Amino acid sequence: MIPAALTILVAVLVATTVIFHHITVIWCAGSAG
């Protein structure tokens, strides 16, 4: 079984990465034009 804490940690890491990626894309798009 995968520990619940590990599952939560992975979920938070993925969410943070996705959010950061979206912010970066939006910021780059806004700066570009």
ZAPA-920933 format. One record per residue: residue number from 1; residue in three letters; y, x, z of N, C-alpha, C, O, CB in turn. Coordinates in Angstrom, 1 decimal, padded with zeros to 4 digits. Glycine has a CB too. Layout:
<recs>
[rec NUM 'ALA' [Y X Z] [Y X Z] [Y X Z] [Y X Z] [Y X Z]]
...
</recs>
This chain:
<recs>
[rec 1 'MET' [-001.2 000.8 000.0] [000.0 000.0 000.0] [001.3 000.9 000.0] [001.3 001.9 000.6] [000.0 -000.9 001.2]]
[rec 2 'ILE' [002.2 000.4 -000.7] [003.5 001.1 -000.7] [004.3 000.7 000.5] [004.5 -000.5 000.6] [004.3 000.9 -002.1]]
[rec 3 'PRO' [004.8 001.6 001.2] [005.7 001.2 002.4] [006.9 000.4 002.0] [007.5 000.7 000.9] [006.1 002.5 003.2]]
[rec 4 'ALA' [007.2 -000.6 002.8] [008.4 -001.4 002.5] [009.7 -000.6 002.4] [010.5 -000.9 001.5] [008.5 -002.5 003.5]]
[rec 5 'ALA' [009.8 000.4 003.2] [011.0 001.2 003.2] [011.2 001.9 001.9] [012.3 002.1 001.4] [011.0 002.2 004.4]]
[rec 6 'LEU' [010.0 002.4 001.4] [010.1 003.2 000.1] [010.5 002.2 -001.0] [011.2 002.6 -001.9] [008.7 003.8 -000.2]]
[rec 7 'THR' [009.9 001.0 -001.0] [010.3 000.0 -002.0] [011.7 -000.3 -002.0] [012.4 -000.4 -003.0] [009.4 -001.3 -001.8]]
[rec 8 'ILE' [012.3 -000.5 -000.8] [013.7 -000.8 -000.6] [014.6 000.4 -001.1] [015.6 000.2 -001.8] [014.1 -001.1 000.9]]
[rec 9 'LEU' [014.1 001.6 -000.8] [014.9 002.8 -001.2] [014.9 002.9 -002.7] [016.0 003.2 -003.3] [014.2 004.1 -000.6]]
[rec 10 'VAL' [013.8 002.7 -003.3] [013.7 002.7 -004.8] [014.6 001.6 -005.4] [015.3 001.9 -006.4] [012.2 002.6 -005.3]]
[rec 11 'ALA' [014.5 000.4 -004.8] [015.3 -000.7 -005.4] [016.8 -000.4 -005.3] [017.6 -000.6 -006.2] [015.0 -002.0 -004.6]]
[rec 12 'VAL' [017.2 000.2 -004.1] [018.7 000.6 -003.9] [019.0 001.7 -004.9] [020.1 001.6 -005.5] [018.9 001.0 -002.5]]
[rec 13 'LEU' [018.2 002.6 -005.1] [018.5 003.8 -006.0] [018.6 003.2 -007.5] [019.5 003.6 -008.2] [017.3 004.8 -006.0]]
[rec 14 'VAL' [017.7 002.4 -007.9] [017.8 001.8 -009.2] [019.0 001.0 -009.4] [019.7 001.1 -010.4] [016.5 000.9 -009.5]]
[rec 15 'ALA' [019.4 000.1 -008.4] [020.5 -000.7 -008.5] [021.8 000.1 -008.6] [022.7 -000.1 -009.4] [020.6 -001.6 -007.3]]
[rec 16 'THR' [021.9 001.2 -007.8] [023.0 002.1 -007.8] [023.2 002.8 -009.1] [024.3 002.9 -009.6] [022.9 003.1 -006.6]]
[rec 17 'THR' [022.1 003.2 -009.7] [022.1 003.9 -010.9] [022.5 003.0 -012.1] [023.4 003.4 -012.9] [020.7 004.5 -011.3]]
[rec 18 'VAL' [022.0 001.8 -012.0] [022.4 000.8 -013.1] [023.9 000.4 -013.0] [024.6 000.4 -014.0] [021.6 -000.5 -013.0]]
[rec 19 'ILE' [024.4 000.2 -011.8] [025.8 -000.2 -011.6] [026.7 001.0 -012.0] [027.7 000.8 -012.7] [026.0 -000.5 -010.1]]
[rec 20 'PHE' [026.3 002.2 -011.6] [027.1 003.4 -012.0] [027.1 003.5 -013.5] [028.2 003.9 -014.1] [026.6 004.6 -011.3]]
[rec 21 'HIS' [026.0 003.3 -014.1] [025.9 003.4 -015.6] [026.8 002.4 -016.3] [027.5 002.7 -017.2] [024.4 003.2 -016.0]]
[rec 22 'HIS' [026.8 001.2 -015.8] [027.6 000.1 -016.3] [029.1 000.5 -016.2] [029.9 000.3 -017.1] [027.3 -001.2 -015.7]]
[rec 23 'ILE' [029.5 000.9 -015.0] [030.9 001.3 -014.7] [031.3 002.4 -015.7] [032.4 002.4 -016.2] [031.1 001.7 -013.2]]
[rec 24 'THR' [030.4 003.4 -015.8] [030.7 004.6 -016.7] [030.9 004.1 -018.1] [031.8 004.5 -018.8] [029.6 005.6 -016.6]]
[rec 25 'VAL' [030.0 003.2 -018.6] [030.1 002.7 -020.0] [031.4 002.0 -020.2] [032.1 002.2 -021.2] [028.9 001.9 -020.3]]
[rec 26 'ILE' [031.7 001.1 -019.2] [032.9 000.3 -019.3] [034.2 001.2 -019.3] [035.1 000.9 -020.1] [033.0 -000.8 -018.2]]
[rec 27 'TRP' [034.1 002.2 -018.4] [035.3 003.0 -018.3] [035.5 003.9 -019.5] [036.6 004.0 -020.0] [035.1 004.0 -017.1]]
[rec 28 'CYS' [034.4 004.4 -020.1] [034.5 005.2 -021.3] [034.9 004.3 -022.5] [035.7 004.7 -023.3] [033.1 005.8 -021.7]]
[rec 29 'ALA' [034.4 003.1 -022.6] [034.8 002.2 -023.6] [036.3 001.8 -023.5] [037.0 001.8 -024.5] [034.0 000.9 -023.6]]
[rec 30 'GLY' [036.8 001.6 -022.3] [038.2 001.3 -022.0] [039.1 002.5 -022.4] [040.2 002.3 -023.0] [038.4 000.9 -020.6]]
[rec 31 'SER' [038.6 003.7 -022.0] [039.4 004.9 -022.3] [039.5 005.2 -023.8] [040.5 005.7 -024.3] [038.9 006.1 -021.5]]
[rec 32 'ALA' [038.4 004.8 -024.5] [038.3 005.2 -025.9] [039.1 004.2 -026.8] [039.6 004.6 -027.8] [036.8 005.1 -026.4]]
[rec 33 'GLY' [039.3 003.0 -026.3] [040.1 002.2 -027.1] [040.4 000.8 -026.7] [041.1 000.1 -027.5] [039.5 002.2 -028.4]]
</recs>
